[in-house]
Amino acid sequence: MDELKRWRAEQAARYLEDVRGKALRVKSLTLAIAEQRGIAEGLRGMDYSRDIVKTSPTDAALPNAVHRLQELIAEKEAVRADYAADIACAYRAIDSIEKAEHAAALEMHYLGGESWSKCAVELGYTKSGMMDLRQRALIDFYDCMPRTKIDAFK
């Protein structure tokens, strides 16, 4: 494979990995928000009925916990909005790929989160055959990528 095709495949993969990374970041922030909510709820009141209280929250503990929760929620909404725009572009680009098996492989792996091994089984390829198809699919995808993303990943 010549260098230009290899470079195009790498750029396409970087773009799709970036989109997938945003989805994972949204999930991570969702978990962090749930954890922070638990912390904030636990600070609403302390049970002093026990003989020993190991720690006592400071006066700032609850406002700090609520502030951190608000920060996490704002970050999640920003990442989610960015992800929503990127995923829509990625789907449009994948839908414009001429070869259906190329589009299916990229969608399954990068947008659906499936492993390449599972993609190979689903599409009837060997692992090495899937990797060859992946390379060709990424090269095809590069030509369909949003031009703004091509510039961003140079």
Disulfide bonds with the S-S distance in Angstrom:
none
